[in-house]
Amino acid sequence: MTVQDDSHAAAVAERTEKRWATISVIVIVALVLLATFAGLHQATMPQGRVETIDPTRLHLAGEFVESNLGTATEPDGSVTVRAIGQQYSFTPACILVPAQTPIMLRATSADVIHGILIQGTNVNTMLVPGYVSEQFMRFEKTGEHLMPCQEFCSFGHEGMWGKVKVIDKAEFAARAKNGGRLSCVGE
């Protein structure tokens, strides 16, 4: 190998390194700009609605009192599920919902951060003490889905499971005709 070949190889290596360094800098700058934009946009455009609640008084009165938990058909015909996560269970432990119907899940936490993940669906939301989480959901077919807590909430977290039972729309309507809250606990 000659000196000329060595200098040519060194020049090629230097150009290649400069190109990769330039690409790396461009990627880093793009990521910083995206992060800055997202941060500023979120700061100037907060959520449209943030609903708070006193987690120490959930069981005493209001929307999340125990007699108001579960699934209900609202006066306008919509379906709403109200639930609470607390160490180490969901109330109700089994949620009963109709198939082929838009459903609003309203949930909160009584103590620490929990999460609702309905397996086999795209339903995944955090339950933060002091805040009400809303999640729209719809199930196209009947069946059962496991609902684990997907946020580590301390020792015992691994045993925090619930269930969602999806039943036929007509069967749900028959069960809901008397009013009140529905759940599938004990079924």
N, C-alpha and C positions, 0 to 999 in steps of 0.2 A: 504494500500500500504506500502511495507517495504522499508527500506533504500536501500537495494540491488536493488529493482525495480527502485527506483529514480535514483540511480547512473547509472544503465543500460540505462534508458531513456535519461539521460543527455549525456551519451557517444554516443548513436545513433544520438541525435540531433547535437552534436558537429561534428561527422563524416559527416552528411548530410550538415551542414553549410560549412565545409571545402571543400567538393566536389563542391558545388555550387559556392563558392568563387573561386576555381581553374578554373572551367568552365568559370566564368565571366572574370577572368584575361586572359585566353586563347583567348576568343572572342575579348577582347580589344586589345591584342597584335596582333592578326590576322588582325583586322581592321586597326591598325596603320601601319603594314607592307604593307597592300594593298594600303593604302593612300600614303605611302612613295614611293612605286613602281610606282604607277600611276603618282605621281608628278614628279619623276625623269624621267620616260619614256616620259612624255609630254614635259619636259624641254629639253631632249636630242633628241626628235623626234618631232619637230614642224610640223604643217600642211605642206603638200607638196607644197601648193601654196596659198599665201595670196595676194589678189588683192586689191589695195587701189585706192581711187578716191577722188577728192576734192568736198565735198558736197556743197560748196558755188558756184560752177560753173556748176552744173548738167544741168541747163536750157540753158546754153550758147553754149556748143559744146560737142562733143564726143558721146559715146555710149548711154547715158541716156538723150539726148536732146529730147524734147517732140515729135518731128516728128518721132523718132525712138522707141517710146514706144508701146507696144502691142505685138502681135504674128506675127512671120514671118517665112517663109520657107527659110532656108539658101541655098546658092548655092550647097552645098553638099547633100541637101534633108532633112537635120535635121530640127527640129522645135525649135525655141527659143522664149521665152517670156521675154520681158524686162519690168520692172515695178519699180515705185518709191513709197515709203511710205512717207507721210508728214502729219503733224497735219492738219486735221483729216480725211484724205482720201488716197486712193490708186489711182495712175494713171498708167494705165487706171482702172476705177472703175469696169469694167467687162472684164474679160479675156476670149477670145475665143480660144479653143484648139480642136484638132482632137482626136477622140477615137482611141485606139489601136496603139498608136504611142509614141515612146520615146520623151520626151520634156525636154528641159533645161530651168529652170527658173533662170534668172539673175535679181537680184533686189538690191536696195540700199535705204538708207534713206536720205532725204534732211535736217533733223533737229535733231531729237532725236531717241532713240531706239524704233523701232516698231517690230512687228512680223507678219508673214503670217502663218495662219493656215487654211488649206482647209478642211472643215468639211467632215467627211466620208472617209477621205484618211489618209495616213501617212505623208503628206506634212506639215511640221512645221519648219519654219526657222526664225531666227532673222535678222532684217535689222538694221545694225549699221552704223551711219554716218561715212563716210570715207572708208568704206569697201564694196566690192561687194560680195553678198551672191549668191551661186549657189546651186540649188536643182534639182535633176533629178526627174521627175514625169511621170506617165503613167496612163491613165484612160481607163479601159476596156469597159465601156459602156457609152452611151450618157446620158446627164442629166445636172442638175445645182447643184452647190455646193456653200454654203456660205463661205465667206473668211473674218473672223473678224481679227482685230489686236489683238493678244493675249499677247502683252506686254503693260502694263499701260504706256501711253504716255502723261498724264496730263488730265485736265478737257476737256471733249469732246471725250475722248477715247471710251466711250460706243457707240458712233455713227459712229465709224470708221469701216465700213463694205465694202466689195467688193463682187464680184461674179465671179465664174468660170463656163462658159458654155461649155460643151463638146458636140461637134456635130460629125456626121458621117464623117469618113475619106474622103470619096468621095466628100461630100458637102464642107468640108474644102479645099480640093484641088481645087475645082471649084472657091471658093472665093479667094484663094491665087494665082491663075494663073496670075493675073495682077500685082503681086508683091505688095509691100507696106506692111504696118502694119495693122493687123486685130484686132478688138475688138468688143464686143457686146454692147457697150454703145449706148443707144437709141433703142435697140431692145425690 
